[in-house]
């Protein structure tokens, strides 16, 4: 049976996105061009791969069987072709990743070190900057991907990596982590050390405080998580931070407590340029990072 790897790639993208438009965007062709590829593949196979309605695209039973058989081999082919191309061109293999300064100093280097134990041939260039700067560089093609708490944006492909909870940080109460959770309502009238509005999670915190009708005294607004925690240690107030900030609290005389009623979570994303294809190396690192963050959060007792 004579069909091309491009047809199979088109088939897998439609199955993944459940949308001809989004699949066509990733394949860098028009939706009508993608439809032609799928119709020709269906004609060659002799059966339909998708059930199409105006609202959704779903795999047929035959389509489900085909994707299960072809997915491993197609992934292996893409990875092999990418590596062979790099070797043939004699280029150094590298990808570029951007994240905020605190994560660049405390989380990503250890993740990169562990990743390169299995992929010593692949170098990762780390850029530390603010979220808007990272997004601009990804959009301009200067970074392969960004990692952080990003808002959804046109032209960006955004994929969730992990979900973190919000926690309250108090001056030292005798233990690094308080097993007793803290209710949002108990923060009323507390002196709050906040981050600037440049941080998306600060907007989520402010929105939640307003939603439950809590008024805190805004003691200070700072730009860095480390400054925020240091001021709490100095008993200048309390802070509300994402649970991944536990590392910043370890060497400080502060106590962290999970916030409840309600539990508020925020998503940590990987972004890439929607108009260009993410390399197999970058995809591999992204998959690794998703697993690494889950393991890191578990070992740090951060949930």
N, C-alpha and C positions, 0 to 999 in steps of 0.2 A: 504494500500500500504506500503510495507516494504522497506524503505531506511534509511540510517544512517545520523547522523548529520555531519559526516566527508564528505560524498558525497555532502551534501548541502554546507558545508564550501568550498569544492573544486570548486563547481559551482559558488559561490559568488566571490571567488578569481579570477577565470578566467574572469568573467564578469567585475570585477573591473580593472584588469590589461590589459584585452584584449590580453592576452598572456599566453600560457600554460607554457612556460619556467619560467616567473616571478612568476606566481601563484604557480608552483611547488617548487620554491625556498623558498617562504614564508611558504608553507605547510611542508617544509623539506622532500620532496619526489622527486623522479625522474620525468621528464616530461612524460615518458612512463607510470609510475605508476599513475600519475594524469589522463592521457588519459583513462586508464582502469576504474577509478572511474567515470569519466564523461560518458563513453560509457555504463557502467552498469546502471547508473542513467537514461540515456535516454531510455535504453531498458525497465526498470521498468515502466517508465512513458508512454512510447509508442509514444514519439515525440522527435524531435531534439531540443536541447537547443541552439546550436551555428551553425552559418554558418562559415565554415573555408576555408580560401584561404592561399596561400603561404605568403601573406603579412599581413593579419589581421584576427582577430577573432571577430565576432559580434554576438549579441544575436538575435535569431529568435523572431518572435512575441510571440510564446508560452513561450520562455525563458524570455522575458521581463515581461510577466504576472506573471510567477512563482517568479521572483526575487522581484517584488513589494509586493507579498503576504508573502514571507518567510523572507525578510530582517529584519523587526522589531522583529520578534520572534527569529531569529537566534542571533541577537545582544543582546537581553535580556537574552537568554540562556547562551551565552558566559560570559556576565557580572555576572550573577547569579552563574554560576559554579566557576568562579574565586573567588568570595566573599565567597562562601561556603567552597571552598578548604582552603582559608586563615583562616577562623574561625575554621574549623575542625582541622587544624594543630596548632592552638593556636598561630599563629605568628602575630607580629605587622605588620600592612599594611603600606608599604612605597614604594616610588619610588625615584630614584636619577636623578637629572637634573644638567647638567653643562652649564655654560655660562661665558662670559667674565666679568672681575671685575666690570666695570662700570654698565653693565646691572644687575649684581648680586646685586649691591648696590642700584640701582635706579628704576628698573622695576620689576624684578622677585619677590622680597619679598611682594610687594603689590598685585601682581597677585596671589601668593600663599595664602595670607591672605583671599582674596575674594573667591578663590576656596574652601578653607577649611570651609567656612561658610556653604556650601552645602555638603561637604564631611569631617566632623570632624574626621572620622575614618581613613582617609588616610593622612599619614605624608609624607612630601616631603623634601628630603635631598638635599641641594643646594651646588654645588661645583663651586668655582670661579677659573678660570685659563685661559691660553691662548688657542687659537683655536686648535693648533696642539696637545696640552696636552689633551684637551677635546676629540678630535677625537680618540686619542690613548686609552683613558679610555673607551670610548664607544666600540671601537673595541675589547678591552680586557674583556669586560663584567663588568667593574667596575662602569659604569654609564648606566642607562636605555636609556637616550637620551641627546643630546646636543642641545643648542639653540644659533643661531648666523648666521653670514655671512660665510657659509662654501662652499668650492669648492666641486664639484662632485668627489667622490672617490669610487673605487671598494671596495666592501665589506660593503659599507654604504648605507642605505636606506635614501634618502633625500626628505623631503616634505616641500613645501613652506608654511610659516605661514603668511607673510605679505610683502608688497612692500613699501619701503621708497624712498623718493626723495633725491637728493643731494642739499645742500644749502650752500651759502657763508656766512661767519661770518666776520663782520667788527668791528673795535673799535666803541664805543658808538656814535650813530647818533641821539639820542633823543627818540628812540622807540625800544622795544625789537624785534619787527618784522616789517620789512619794507614792506609795501603793494606793493611797486613797485618792480618787479622782476629784477634780475641782469643777463645780458648776459655774457656768457662765455668769449666772446671777450673782455669784459671790464676788465678782470683779467690780461690782458697782462701787463708785467713789474711790477706787484704788488709783494710785498715781501710775500712769502707764507710760513706759518708754517705747516709742514707736519707731518704725522705719519710715523712710520717705515714701511717697506715693509711686515712686518708680518701681517698687516691688509689687507685682500682682497679688501676692499673698497678703500684703498689708491692706489692699482694697477689700479682699475677702474678709479679713478680720474686722475692718471698720463696718462693713455691711452687716456682719453677724451681730456686732455690738448694737447697731442701730435697730436691727430686726427684733432683738429681744428687749429693747428699751433700756439698755445699760449705758449709763453715763460715767465715763472715767475721766479723771483729771489728767489732761495731756501734759505730762511733766517735761518731756524732751522728745525731739524727733531727730534721729541720726541716720547715717547712710550705711553703716556696716553692722552686720550681725554681732561681730566681736565687741564693738562699742556698746551695743544694746545690752549684751550679757554682762559686760564689765560694770555698767551703771547699775544693773540689778544687784550685782555682788556688792557694790558700794552703798546699797540700800537707798538708792535714789528713786526706786519704784519697782514695778513688776513689768514683765513682758509676755507677749503671746507670740510664739514662734512655731514653725513647722518642726515635726519630730526629728527630721534629719539634723537639726541644730544641736542634737544631744552632744555631738563631739565638741562643740564650742563650749559646752557647760562642764565638761569632765574635769578640767583643771581650775574651775572657778568654785567659789563657795556659794553655790546656788542649788536650789531644789526644783526639779521638773515634776509636773503633775498633768495627767491627761485631762483634757477639758471635755465635759459631758453636758447633756441636756441643753442642746444636742451635741452629738459628736460631729465635728466638721472636718471634712477631709479635703485635700487638694491634690491635683494630679501633676505629676512630673513628666515632662514630654521630651521627645526627640523631634526636632524639626529638620526638614531638608527642603531644597528648592523643588517645587512641584513641576517646574518646566524642564528639569533634567533628570536623567536616570541615576539613581543612587548605585554606586559600585557594589559589587559582591563583597569586597573587603569591608566597606562601610556597613553593609547589611549584617555581615558576620559580627562585627564589633557591637552593633546595636542589639543583636540578639544576646550576645554575651553580657552586655551592660544591664539588660533587663533582668537576667538571672542573678547577676552580681549584686544589684541593688536589693533584690528580694532577700538574698542570703545575708547581705551586710546589715539590713534593717533587722532581720531576725536575730543575728548574733549580737547586735547592739541593744536588743530588747526595745526597739523603736517600732511602734505600730500606730 
